[in-house]
Structure formats: structure tokens, C-alpha cells
Amino acid sequence: MIGAPLWQPSPQRISQSNMTAFIEFARRRTGRSFKTYAELHRWSVEQKSEFWGLLWEHFGIVASQPYARVVENEEVMGAARWFPGARLNFAENLLRHRHEGTALVFRNEVGERRTLTYQALYERATRLAERLRDFGVRPGDRIAGYLPNLIETVIAMAATTAIGAIWSSASPDFGVRAAADRFGQIEPKILFAVDGYHYNGRWHECLERVVHLAERIPSIELVILIPYGETGGETRTDITVLPQGIRYADFLRGNAPSSLGDAVCGVADRSNGSEPSLGGTGAKGHRLNAAPPVAERDSFAFAQLPPDHPVYILYSSGTTGAPKAIVHSAAGTLIQHLKELCLHTDLKRDDVIFYFTTCGWMMWNWLISALAVGATILLYDGSPFHRRPDHLWQIADEEGVSILGVSAKYIAAIEGEGLSPRQTFSLQRLKTILSTGSPLSPDSFHYVYRNVGTDICLSSISGGTDIISCFALGNPTLSVYAGEIQCIGLGMDMAAYSPEGKAVYREKGELVCRSPFPSMPVGFWNDPDGQRFQAAYFNIYPNVWRHGDYLEITERDSVIIFGRSDATLNPGGVRIGTAEIYRIVEKLPGIADALAVGHHWNNDERIILFVKTEADVPLTDGMRKTISEALRREGSPRHVPYRIFQIPQIPYTINGKKVELAVRNLLRGQPPANADVLADPAVLACYRPYRELLSRADEGAE
């Protein structure tokens, strides 16, 4: 892709970046010199042990026992083990900062604001952890959160992982069935739930849903109900209808019912009878801002566990069957997140970082890892447009946000609203904008630099729940080009593959990773022989991770994402990513949104395009012609749809991802996959009539 950069970092920004600091650290430790990012990346994938070992040292990973080696069995992609021999605790690394600086700021759509210092976060998380431990929770037990984006959600996660239990969360706007499909697989012992939440100007009661959810999952022995907002620690609802329920404040006071089993759960891995000691294995010299001195050991004993001990279970909806329950490790998640937050996002201790996310999206897990850096995290709960279309920008300005994360859909939405935040707010501290969820269009890149700010590193990022992190990211030392992700992540041996399994350059291919990385899943829950795990990622290219996206690696080693390959359009055998269609169609006058799906016909596939027009704009034959001509001109004849229909709404997930597969299934007469995760499942009803209409058209009747 040819064009001038939209943004270039100043020499001062480059010299003061965490990426430059790490390059200097690596030079001192190894004697290697890296003149370009490409050289740095090549070393990071060719010398994996050296690279990841230096990261562990650079970030000062807190561990009671050092690793014996960085990686073993790396020749087998799905069986590599990272940092064997080490003992550490995920929450201990997140709670390493114990001072009066602000750790968390909570804002919501109705104007509530709460803050919590790092010292208070540590005290509250460890207090809750002790109560869970007294109640009988053991390392490896599962604890689920049916919670909005509250400070208490962070506390519950930190307390869970502090004692070695496994955390799994879903937003309360998930329906009971969708939440049960997820949590039911992992059989949690305890459910943290909320009494209700605000969204788009309405209060949504949750108790009835919590009752039904607990009834559906027999393993739940205790429901801890958290009040939403500033209610003095008491819920606003009567929980007597929940036999195993207890108020959060009562649980902390020790008024819980009998324990889950054994009276007190000890810390795992104490076979030698000694207490685990606190302290990183890194050198005493240079440390990045992510690793200040650690506080002295106190009375709370964090469970010291192997590096591959599970810390999170996340869910990927897939296309058929129950969602995959993906298990992620403590050390792999921690070091990968620190790499991405510190090096690729340039997060420092004096930053305020915000990502608009729910607790059911992996970006929440990613965001919370910023605690290990010592930065301030802004949590927001509610609609981003309630009260005023620029509500998020007002909050970002008031809180001094320096790193702001949203979805590509959100940026397109505010562009459609005609917002120009730079005209209304100072945004003086804003240095980086992150975008993910779907590919960010070139037009959206231009919009940000016109209407938000000119000296901003706009980083489109791409990864997924499967790796709880990213393959392609931003870089504070590289230029930004419209429609492109700046670089492949350090340590990620990513490539574009042809159907024959050959790496291609400057052309579209399957996103693959050719060697292991620490944040690969430990596996899937209830997959003892690993067959489902192997089939999910390694069934196409042996011993090579296939991620399920189409991409192109450009001549400057930037990345263009074309959308999911499992939603690929394949007319005449030509593979077309849906994002290719959207980039062309959604910039046309009168078009607000679009959705493209493949429709089988006569041993081939045709493209069916649904468009949502702007208010009061009809889809005329002239507009259909304009759309087809634009797709033919900017794409190819294969990009031109067989039919173009006007539709009132486009389906999205709760996390803002466009849903092609549910519509494709409807047109094929199949049930829509995982409709419960849609922001509004009723939207699918708009598409049902088109199955019969297309069938009649196939028979020659218009």
C-alpha cells in the first residue's frame, strides 16, 4: 500500500519510549545491536529463549523460584512449556505496587465516580482472598464473575488468582443461557454476581437472572452478590430467593455459611515445608517502569504455583456447538501482556489507560494487567453514548487519559455522528489510541487525525481470545499508515500462508504463527486428550498455528487484516475477506453499515450484501448500481454481490464484533450460532425472510 504516513514519532518520543529502553537493555545484556525494528523482531523469533528470558528479567517478574530454562519441547507447537521450574503467582505481580497512588478509577453513565489506591487494592484483594481460602477454595478451583466493569470485579479476580483459583467472567448483559453455556462447562464453586447495572439510561435488575443461572449450574455452592454503585456495601435487592446467596459485605465480615469442603485451604506447592519468598529473578540493574521495587513480604501468602498453572478461562464462540472454554496460564499471560502494554503501547507508571470493554471480552483481562506496571486504570461501565455522543471523550479529558482504547465500530460511529473531539476537549495527555474488534478502515484513520489530534500514535491491534493477546500491534517508534497495523508483535513468528502452506508476502493469506509463544492456551477445559485443541488450531497446517484471519504483510512489514477466514466469501473459488467489502461500501454516501455473507448456489457461492442506510435514505436501484460499480472498480468483479438488500439493523456481539456467521446460518436454514452473545438477538428476525426470497430467486421466481 503506497501513501505518506499519517503520523511519525518525534526523535524525543522514540528516545524516551519503553521500546528504545528495552533495545538498550538487550544490547547491554547480549552485545547485539538492532538498527531497525525488523532486526529486533527477527532476533525475537529466531532466539526465543534469549528474548523471552530477557523480558522476564527486564520486567522483574515476581517469582519465589527461578525457572530452570526458558522453554522446552519448543519443536512441538502445541506442547511447548514455558519457564519450567519457576514458582510464581499472577496476582502477586499485579499487586506488587503498594502505595497511595491511584490504581483504579471507576466512572459510569450516571455520573458515579470512585477511586482506589494501590495500597487499598492490595488490602481489599488479600482480605477477600483470605475469606475465600478460609471458605475452602483451593488452587485450581474455578470462580466465576457475572459482573459489570466495577472496581469489585478487579478485586474479586485478584483475590481468586492470589490463592491459585481460576477466574472466568462474563458481562451481566449475557443472557442466562449464554452465561450457563460458558460457566457450566467449568463447574465453578463460587459465583460473584451483581444486583443490577445501568445501561443506556435504564437500570437493569439482575437478581432473577442470577437465580436462574445458579439453578442451571449445580456446582455453584455460594453466590456472592455485589452491590452496584455507592450503596454502602449493601445490595438494593432481597436475596432470600437465592438459597446459596450472601451479600458481599457479609462475606467479608465472615458471616458466610459453612465451607465448601475442607476448612482451610493452604498454599500449593510447599512440599519442602518452607514459605515462598518474594522477589523477582531479574537482575538488580536496569528495570523498566513496569518493575519498581517490590514491597516487603507481609502476612498474606500468595499461592506459589507452576508457570503454566491456569489463571483465566475465556470463551470463544466458534461457529457450532458450545463455546470453547480456553485455559490461559499465569506466566504466559503476564509476560505477554507486559510486553504488549510496555513495549508496544508504551505504557508507563504515570499514564492513565482506558479501554472501553466489558468483563466478557479479553481486552478487560489485557487492561487489568496494567496494574503490574503501576499505571492508573480507568474503568467505565455503561453506554458510550448515554447523555451525549461524546460522553467517553468528556470522561477521558476529565481523567487525563493518555492511552485510550475503543473498537473500530465505535470510531466509525462517532465519525457518523460528525464528532470532532479536538474542538470540544483539550485531550492534552492523550498520546495513543488503540482500536480492535474488527479492522480499522483507512477512512477511520484519517478521521482520527483530522478530528482527534495530529500527534497521536493510532494503533490498530489484532489478536484474540484464543491467545489473550495480539499478533499485530502498535509501535511508538514506527510511523502510522492508513489502514495498516504498524508491526508484528515481538516474539510472534507470524506469517501469511497460501492454501498450500507457503509463506506469501505482499499478498493475502491465512494468519499463522510458526513457532510457540508463551500466551498460547494451556488447552481447552474438558479436553483431556487435547483433540479439540489440536483440531482448533493445527488441523490445516501441521505444527503451525492457524488463527482464522486473513492478512497481508506489506513491503514495510506492516499488517493489513481482511477479516475472519471462517466467514470468508468464496465466489468462483476466489477468497474474499468480508472486510474488503466493508472498506469499499461503508465509505459510500448514504451507507451507515453493511454485512456480507456467502450463499451457496449451483456448486458455487454468491455474495449477498445487506446494507443499513443512513436515516431516511432509501436503497434505490441507483444506489445499488453505485455499490456494485464501486466494488467492481476498487475490488474486482468477484466482489460484486448477487443481491443487495436494505436491512434496518446489522447484528453485533456485546463486544462490538460484526456477526456474519449467524446470518449465513439463517440463510442456509441452520440455527444461528451463539445468538445469545448478540447485543440484540432480536435483530436476526430481520434476516429470516431472505432465506425464502433467495430460494425463490434460485428457482427463477423474482
C-alpha positions in Angstrom: 0.0 0.0 0.0 1.5 3.3 -1.1 1.0 6.6 0.7 2.5 9.1 3.0 2.5 8.3 6.7 -0.3 9.9 8.8 1.9 10.2 11.8 5.6 9.9 12.6 7.1 9.8 16.1 9.4 12.6 17.0 13.0 11.8 17.9 12.3 12.7 21.5 9.3 10.3 21.6 11.4 7.5 20.2 14.3 8.1 22.5 12.0 8.2 25.6 10.0 5.1 24.6 10.0 1.8 26.5 10.8 0.1 23.2 14.1 2.1 23.0 14.9 1.3 26.6 14.4 -2.4 26.0 16.6 -2.3 22.9 19.4 -0.7 25.0 18.8 -3.2 27.8 19.1 -6.1 25.2 22.3 -4.5 23.8 23.9 -4.4 27.2 22.9 -8.0 28.1 23.7 -9.6 24.7 26.1 -7.3 22.9 23.6 -7.3 20.0 22.8 -4.1 18.1 19.4 -3.5 16.5 19.3 -0.8 13.9 15.6 -1.4 12.8 12.5 -2.9 14.3 12.7 -5.6 11.7 16.1 -6.7 13.1 14.7 -6.7 16.6 11.7 -8.7 15.6 13.8 -11.2 13.7 16.0 -11.8 16.7 12.9 -12.2 19.0 11.6 -15.1 16.9 14.9 -16.7 16.0 16.3 -16.6 19.5 13.2 -17.2 21.5 14.9 -18.3 24.7 17.2 -15.3 24.8 14.4 -12.9 24.0 11.7 -14.1 26.5 14.4 -14.6 29.2 15.4 -11.0 28.8 11.8 -9.9 29.0 11.4 -11.8 32.3 14.4 -10.1 33.7 13.6 -6.6 32.2 10.1 -6.7 33.7 11.2 -8.0 37.0 8.7 -10.9 37.1 8.0 -11.6 40.8 8.7 -15.3 41.4 9.6 -17.3 44.5 11.7 -19.7 42.5 13.5 -19.1 39.2 12.9 -21.0 36.0 15.2 -23.8 35.0 15.1 -22.9 31.4 13.0 -20.5 29.2 11.2 -23.0 27.0 11.3 -26.8 26.5 9.7 -29.0 23.9 9.5 -26.0 21.5 9.7 -28.2 18.5 6.1 -29.3 19.1 3.9 -26.2 18.6 1.1 -27.2 20.9 3.2 -28.8 23.6 5.9 -26.2 24.4 6.4 -25.5 28.1 7.5 -22.0 29.2 9.7 -21.2 32.2 9.6 -24.7 33.7 10.8 -24.9 37.3 9.6 -21.4 38.2 7.1 -20.7 41.0 5.1 -17.5 41.0 1.7 -16.0 41.5 -0.2 -13.9 38.9 -2.0 -11.7 41.4 1.2 -11.1 43.3 2.7 -9.5 40.2 -0.4 -7.3 39.7 -0.4 -6.3 43.4 3.3 -5.6 43.6 2.7 -1.8 44.0 1.5 -0.9 47.5 1.4 2.9 47.8 -1.2 5.7 47.9 -1.1 6.3 44.1 -4.3 5.7 42.2 -4.7 2.2 40.9 -8.4 2.3 39.7 -10.8 5.0 38.7 -14.5 3.9 38.2 -16.9 6.0 36.1 -20.3 5.1 34.8 -23.0 6.6 32.6 -25.0 8.0 35.5 -22.1 10.1 36.9 -20.8 7.9 39.7 -17.0 8.2 40.3 -15.0 6.1 42.7 -11.2 5.6 43.1 -9.0 3.1 44.8 -5.3 3.4 45.7 -2.8 0.6 45.1 -2.5 0.1 48.9 -6.2 -0.2 49.3 -6.5 -2.5 46.3 -3.9 -4.8 47.9 -5.6 -4.8 51.2 -9.1 -5.4 49.8 -7.9 -8.2 47.4 -5.9 -10.0 50.0 -8.7 -9.7 52.6 -11.2 -11.3 50.2 -8.6 -13.9 49.3 -8.3 -14.9 52.9 -12.0 -15.3 53.2 -12.1 -17.4 50.1 -9.3 -19.5 51.4 -11.0 -19.9 54.8 -14.1 -21.0 53.0 -12.2 -23.8 51.4 -11.3 -22.6 47.9 -8.2 -24.5 46.6 -5.8 -23.8 43.8 -7.4 -25.0 40.6 -11.0 -24.3 41.8 -13.0 -22.2 39.4 -14.6 -18.9 40.4 -16.9 -17.1 38.0 -17.9 -13.5 37.8 -21.2 -12.4 36.3 -20.3 -8.8 36.7 -20.1 -5.4 35.0 -16.9 -3.3 34.9 -16.7 -2.5 38.6 -13.7 -2.0 41.0 -15.1 -5.0 42.9 -14.7 -7.1 39.7 -11.0 -6.4 39.7 -10.8 -7.2 43.4 -12.6 -10.5 43.0 -10.3 -11.5 40.2 -7.2 -10.6 42.1 -8.4 -12.4 45.2 -9.2 -15.5 43.2 -5.9 -15.7 41.5 -4.0 -14.8 44.7 -4.9 -18.2 46.1 -4.4 -20.1 42.9 -8.0 -20.4 41.9 -9.1 -19.8 38.3 -11.1 -16.7 37.2 -13.7 -16.7 34.5 -16.1 -13.8 33.8 -19.0 -12.7 31.7 -20.8 -9.5 31.5 -24.3 -9.5 33.0 -25.8 -8.4 29.7 -25.2 -12.0 28.6 -28.4 -13.9 28.7 -28.8 -16.8 31.2 -28.3 -19.4 28.5 -25.2 -17.8 27.1 -23.6 -17.4 30.6 -24.6 -21.0 31.5 -23.2 -22.4 28.3 -19.9 -20.9 29.4 -19.8 -21.3 33.2 -21.5 -24.6 33.1 -18.5 -26.2 31.4 -16.0 -25.3 34.1 -18.2 -26.0 37.1 -17.4 -23.0 39.3 -17.7 -23.4 43.1 -18.4 -19.7 43.7 -20.3 -17.2 41.6 -19.7 -13.4 42.1 -22.7 -11.6 40.7 -24.2 -8.1 40.7 -27.6 -6.9 41.7 -28.1 -4.8 38.6 -26.4 -2.3 36.3 -27.1 0.9 34.3 -27.1 0.9 30.5 -28.4 3.5 28.1 -30.4 5.3 30.7 -32.1 2.3 32.3 -31.5 0.3 35.4 -31.4 -3.4 34.7 -32.2 -5.8 37.6 -30.1 -8.9 37.6 -31.3 -11.0 40.6 -33.8 -13.1 38.6 -31.1 -13.9 36.1 -28.6 -14.8 38.8 -31.2 -17.1 40.4 -31.7 -18.9 37.1 -28.0 -19.1 36.4 -27.3 -20.7 39.8 -30.1 -23.2 39.3 -28.6 -24.2 35.9 -25.1 -24.9 37.3 -25.2 -27.4 40.2 -21.6 -26.9 41.1 -22.2 -23.4 42.4 -22.3 -23.6 46.2 -22.2 -20.0 47.0 -23.3 -16.8 45.2 -21.6 -13.6 46.5 -23.8 -10.7 45.5 -22.0 -7.4 44.9 -24.0 -4.1 45.0 -23.7 -1.8 42.0 -22.5 1.7 42.8 -22.3 3.6 46.1 -24.8 1.8 48.2 -22.9 1.5 51.5 -21.9 -2.1 50.8 -25.5 -3.4 50.8 -27.4 -4.7 47.8 -30.6 -3.0 46.8 -32.4 -6.3 46.4 -33.8 -9.0 48.6 -31.6 -12.1 48.1 -33.6 -14.5 50.2 -34.8 -16.0 46.9 -31.3 -17.2 46.4 -30.7 -20.0 48.9 -26.9 -20.1 48.5 -26.6 -16.3 48.3 -24.7 -14.0 50.6 -24.1 -10.3 50.4 -20.5 -9.2 49.5 -20.1 -7.2 52.7 -21.4 -10.1 54.9 -18.9 -12.5 53.2 -16.0 -10.1 54.0 -17.2 -9.9 57.6 -17.0 -13.6 58.0 -20.8 -14.3 58.1 -20.7 -16.9 55.4 -22.3 -20.3 55.6 -20.3 -23.5 56.1 -17.2 -24.0 54.0 -17.2 -25.7 50.6 -15.4 -28.7 51.9 -12.2 -28.7 53.8 -12.0 -26.0 56.5 -8.9 -24.1 55.4 -7.1 -24.2 52.1 -3.3 -24.0 52.2 -0.9 -22.6 49.7 0.0 -25.1 46.9 3.5 -26.3 46.2 5.0 -26.3 49.7 6.4 -29.8 49.5 9.6 -28.6 51.2 7.7 -27.1 54.1 9.0 -23.6 53.6 7.2 -20.4 53.0 7.5 -19.0 49.5 9.8 -16.0 49.3 9.0 -12.8 47.4 11.3 -11.4 44.9 11.9 -11.3 41.2 14.5 -13.4 39.4 15.7 -10.4 37.4 19.0 -8.5 37.7 19.3 -5.7 40.2 20.3 -3.3 37.5 18.1 -1.7 34.8 14.4 -2.1 35.3 11.6 -0.8 33.0 8.9 1.3 34.6 6.9 -2.0 34.9 9.1 -3.2 37.7 9.7 -0.9 40.6 11.0 -2.3 43.9 8.6 -4.8 45.5 7.1 -4.3 48.9 8.3 -6.5 51.8 6.6 -9.8 52.5 3.6 -9.4 54.8 1.3 -11.9 56.5 -0.6 -12.8 53.3 0.8 -15.8 51.5 0.2 -15.8 47.7 -0.1 -19.3 46.3 3.2 -20.1 44.6 2.4 -22.2 41.5 4.0 -23.5 38.3 4.1 -21.0 35.4 1.5 -23.0 33.4 -1.0 -23.1 36.2 -4.3 -21.8 34.8 -5.2 -18.2 35.7 -8.1 -17.4 33.3 -10.7 -19.3 31.4 -12.0 -17.4 28.4 -14.6 -18.3 25.8 -14.6 -18.3 22.0 -18.0 -18.6 20.4 -16.9 -20.6 17.4 -19.4 -21.5 14.7 -21.1 -24.6 16.1 -21.6 -26.2 19.4 -20.9 -24.8 22.9 -18.3 -22.0 23.2 -14.7 -23.2 23.6 -13.5 -22.8 27.2 -9.9 -21.7 26.6 -7.5 -22.0 29.5 -4.7 -19.5 29.9 -1.6 -19.7 32.0 -0.3 -17.3 34.7 3.2 -16.7 33.4 2.3 -16.7 29.7 -0.5 -14.2 30.2 1.6 -12.0 32.4 4.7 -11.7 30.3 2.8 -11.4 27.1 0.6 -8.6 28.5 3.7 -6.8 29.9 5.4 -7.0 26.5 2.4 -5.5 24.7 1.5 -2.9 27.3 5.0 -1.7 27.9 6.9 -2.1 24.6 4.1 -1.9 22.0 1.7 0.5 23.8 4.5 2.4 25.7 2.6 2.3 29.0 4.4 3.9 31.9 3.7 4.4 35.5 2.4 8.0 35.1 -0.1 7.0 32.4 -3.8 6.7 32.7 -5.0 3.9 30.5 -8.6 3.2 29.4 -10.2 0.6 27.2 -13.9 0.6 26.5 -14.7 -3.1 27.2 -17.0 -5.4 29.2 -15.7 -8.1 31.5 -16.6 -10.8 28.9 -14.0 -9.6 26.4 -10.3 -10.4 26.6 -9.5 -6.8 26.4 -10.6 -6.5 30.0 -8.0 -9.1 31.1 -5.5 -7.3 29.0 -6.3 -3.9 30.5 -6.2 -5.1 34.1 -2.6 -6.4 33.6 -1.6 -2.7 33.6 -1.7 -2.9 37.4 1.7 -4.7 37.1 3.1 -1.6 35.5 1.8 0.7 38.2 -0.3 2.9 35.9 -3.8 4.2 36.6 -6.6 2.2 35.0 -9.9 3.9 34.2 -12.9 1.6 34.3 -16.1 2.7 32.6 -19.5 0.9 32.8 -22.5 1.8 30.6 -23.3 3.0 27.2 -20.6 5.1 25.5 -23.3 7.4 24.0 -25.5 8.0 27.0 -26.2 11.6 27.9 -24.2 12.9 24.9 -22.5 11.3 21.9 -19.0 12.4 23.1 -19.5 11.1 26.6 -16.4 8.9 26.6 -14.2 11.8 25.3 -15.5 14.0 28.1 -14.5 11.4 30.7 -11.2 10.8 29.0 -10.5 14.6 29.2 -11.5 14.9 32.8 -9.4 11.9 33.9 -6.4 12.8 31.9 -6.4 9.6 29.8 -3.1 9.2 27.9 -3.9 5.8 26.3 -7.4 5.3 25.1 -8.8 2.1 23.6 -12.0 1.6 21.7 -13.4 -0.6 18.9 -13.3 0.1 15.2 -17.1 0.2 15.3 -17.0 3.0 17.9 -14.7 5.1 15.8 -17.0 4.7 12.8 -20.0 5.6 14.9 -18.6 8.9 16.2 -17.5 9.7 12.7 -21.0 9.1 11.6 -22.2 11.5 14.3 -19.9 14.1 13.0 -18.0 14.5 16.3 -14.7 16.4 16.5 -13.4 15.8 20.0 -10.4 18.1 19.4 -12.8 21.0 19.0 -14.5 20.4 22.4 -11.8 18.9 24.7 -8.2 19.6 25.3 -7.1 15.9 25.5 -3.7 17.2 26.5 -2.3 14.0 27.8 -3.7 11.7 25.0 -0.7 10.1 23.2 -2.1 6.8 22.0 -5.4 5.5 20.6 -5.9 1.8 20.3 -8.5 0.1 18.1 -9.5 -3.5 17.8 -12.6 -5.8 17.4 -12.5 -5.5 13.7 -10.2 -3.9 11.0 -10.0 -0.2 11.3 -10.8 1.3 7.9 -8.4 3.8 6.1 -11.2 6.4 6.4 -11.3 6.0 10.2 -7.5 6.5 10.3 -7.9 9.8 8.5 -10.9 10.8 10.7 -8.9 10.4 13.9 -6.1 12.6 12.7 -8.5 15.2 11.4 -10.8 15.3 14.4 -9.0 14.0 17.5 -5.3 15.0 17.3 -2.3 15.1 15.0 0.3 13.9 17.4 -1.2 10.6 18.4 0.0 7.1 17.8 -3.1 5.4 16.3 -2.5 1.7 16.9 -4.9 -0.7 15.3 -4.2 -4.1 17.0 -5.3 -7.6 16.2 -5.2 -10.9 18.1 -8.0 -12.6 20.0 -9.4 -14.5 22.9 -7.5 -17.7 21.8 -4.2 -16.1 22.7 -5.5 -13.5 25.2 -3.2 -11.0 23.4 -2.2 -9.8 20.0 -0.3 -10.9 16.9 -0.1 -7.5 15.3 0.2 -4.2 17.3 1.3 -0.6 17.5 4.8 0.6 18.0 5.7 4.1 19.4 8.9 4.1 17.3 7.2 3.5 13.9 5.1 5.6 11.5 1.3 5.1 11.1 -0.2 4.5 7.6 -3.9 4.5 6.9 -5.5 1.0 7.0 -2.3 -0.7 8.4 -1.3 -2.2 11.7 2.2 -0.9 12.4 4.0 -4.1 13.1 4.0 -7.8 14.0 4.4 -8.3 17.8 7.8 -9.1 19.2 8.3 -12.9 19.7 5.4 -13.7 17.4 6.6 -15.7 14.4 3.6 -14.6 12.3 3.2 -15.1 8.6 0.6 -15.1 5.8 0.1 -18.6 4.3 -1.2 -19.7 1.0 -3.7 -22.6 0.9 -0.6 -24.8 0.0 1.1 -23.8 3.3 3.7 -21.5 1.8 4.5 -18.1 3.3 3.4 -15.2 1.0 4.5 -11.6 1.1 2.6 -8.6 -0.2 -0.5 -10.7 -0.9 -3.4 -12.0 1.1 -3.0 -15.2 3.1 -4.1 -17.1 6.3 -2.7 -15.7 9.5 -0.4 -18.3 11.0 2.2 -18.5 13.7 5.1 -20.9 13.0 6.6 -21.3 16.5 5.3 -21.2 20.0 4.8 -18.2 22.3 4.0 -18.0 26.0 0.4 -17.0 25.8 -0.7 -20.0 23.8 -3.6 -21.7 25.6 -2.8 -24.4 28.2 -5.6 -26.2 26.4 -9.4 -26.4 26.4 -11.4 -27.3 29.5 -12.8 -30.8 29.4 -10.4 -31.8 26.6 -8.2 -34.4 28.3 -6.6 -35.8 25.2 -6.2 -32.4 23.6 -8.0 -33.4 20.4 -10.3 -30.4 20.3 -7.4 -28.1 21.0 -5.3 -29.6 18.2 -8.3 -29.5 15.8 -9.0 -25.9 16.5 -5.5 -24.6 15.6 -3.4 -27.2 13.9 -5.7 -29.2 11.6 -4.9 -27.2 8.5 -1.1 -26.7 8.7 0.7 -29.3 10.8 2.6 -27.9 13.7 1.6 -24.4 12.7 -1.0 -22.2 14.5 -3.8 -21.2 12.1 -5.6 -18.2 13.7 -8.6 -17.8 11.4 -7.9 -14.4 10.0 -6.9 -13.2 6.5 -4.0 -10.7 6.4 -1.3 -9.2 4.1 2.2 -8.3 5.2 3.2 -5.2 3.3 6.5 -4.1 1.9 7.2 -2.2 5.1 6.3 -5.2 7.3 3.1 -3.6 8.5 -0.1 -5.7 8.5 -3.5 -5.4 6.8 -6.3 -7.6 8.3 -9.1 -8.6 5.9 -11.4 -10.3 8.5 -12.2 -13.8 9.6 -11.3 -16.6 7.3 -14.1 -18.7 8.7 -16.5 -16.0 7.4 -14.7 -15.9 4.1 -16.6 -15.3 0.9 -15.5 -17.6 -1.9 -17.2 -16.7 -5.2 -15.8 -18.6 -8.1 -13.1 -20.1 -5.8 -11.6 -16.6 -5.1 -11.3 -16.0 -1.4 -12.5 -12.6 -0.3 -12.4 -11.3 3.3 -15.6 -9.5 4.4 -13.5 -6.5 5.5 -12.6 -5.9 1.8 -16.3 -5.4 1.1 -16.9 -3.2 4.1 -13.9 -0.9 3.4 -15.4 -0.1 0.0 -19.1 0.0 0.7 -19.2 1.8 4.1 -17.5 4.9 2.8 -20.2 5.5 0.1 -22.7 8.3 0.7 -25.9 7.2 2.4 -24.4 3.9 3.7 -24.3 3.6 7.5 -23.3 -0.1 7.9 -23.1 -3.3 5.9 -22.9 -7.1 6.3 -21.8 -9.6 3.6 -22.4 -13.3 3.7 -21.8 -16.2 1.3 -24.8 -18.0 -0.2 -24.4 -21.5 -1.7 -25.8 -21.8 -5.2 -25.2 -24.4 -8.0 -21.9 -25.7 -6.5 -20.6 -22.1 -6.1 -21.1 -19.3 -3.7 -22.6 -15.9 -4.3 -22.2 -12.8 -2.2 -25.3 -11.4 -0.5 -24.9 -7.9 0.8 -27.1 -6.3 3.4 -26.8 -2.6 3.9 -28.1 -0.3 6.6 -28.6 3.2 5.1 -28.5 6.5 6.9 -31.7 7.8 8.4 -34.5 8.3 5.8 -32.3 7.2 2.9 -33.9 4.6 0.7 -31.9 1.9 -1.1 -32.7 2.7 -4.7 -31.6 0.9 -7.8 -29.3 3.8 -8.4 -27.6 3.2 -5.1 -27.3 -0.5 -5.7 -25.6 0.3 -9.0 -23.2 2.7 -7.2 -22.3 0.0 -4.7 -21.7 -2.6 -7.4 -19.6 -0.3 -9.5 -17.5 0.7 -6.5 -16.9 -2.9 -5.6 -16.0 -3.8 -9.2 -13.7 -0.8 -9.6 -12.0 -1.0 -6.2 -12.2 -4.7 -5.7 -12.9 -7.0 -8.6 -15.9 -8.5 -10.5 -15.9 -11.2 -7.9 -16.6 -8.6 -5.2 -19.9 -7.6 -6.7 -22.9 -9.0 -4.8 -25.5 -11.2 -6.3 -28.2 -9.4 -4.3 -28.2 -6.2 -2.3 -30.9 -5.8 0.4 -31.8 -3.0 2.7 -31.9 -4.0 6.4 -32.8 -1.9 9.4 -30.0 -3.3 11.7 -26.7 -5.1 11.5 -26.1 -7.8 14.2 -23.1 -7.2 16.5 -21.9 -9.1 19.6 -22.0 -7.5 23.0 -18.3 -6.6 22.4 -18.9 -4.8 19.1 -17.9 -7.5 16.6 -20.0 -7.9 13.5 -21.7 -11.2 13.2 -21.7 -12.7 9.7 -22.0 -16.4 10.6 -25.3 -16.1 12.4 -26.9 -14.6 9.3 -25.1 -17.0 7.0 -26.6 -19.9 9.0 -30.1 -18.4 8.8 -29.9 -18.2 5.1 -28.8 -21.9 5.0 -31.7 -22.9 7.2 -29.5 -23.6 10.1 -29.8 -22.3 13.7 -27.7 -19.2 14.3 -24.6 -20.0 16.3 -24.4 -18.5 19.8 -27.2 -15.9 19.2 -27.2 -15.2 23.0 -24.0 -13.3 22.7 -25.5 -10.7 20.4 -26.1 -7.2 21.7 -29.7 -7.6 20.4 -30.6 -11.1 19.3 -34.0 -9.8 18.0 -32.1 -8.2 15.1 -31.8 -11.7 13.5 -35.5 -11.7 12.8 -35.0 -9.1 10.1 -33.0 -11.6 8.1 -35.2 -14.7 8.3 -37.5 -13.8 5.3 -34.5 -13.6 3.0 -33.9 -17.3 3.0 -37.2 -17.9 1.3 -36.7 -15.0 -1.0 -33.3 -16.3 -2.1 -34.7 -19.8 -2.6 -37.4 -18.4 -4.9 -34.9 -16.5 -6.8 -32.8 -19.6 -7.3 -35.9 -21.3 -8.8 -36.3 -18.4 -11.2 -39.0 -16.5 -9.5 -38.4 -12.9 -8.5 
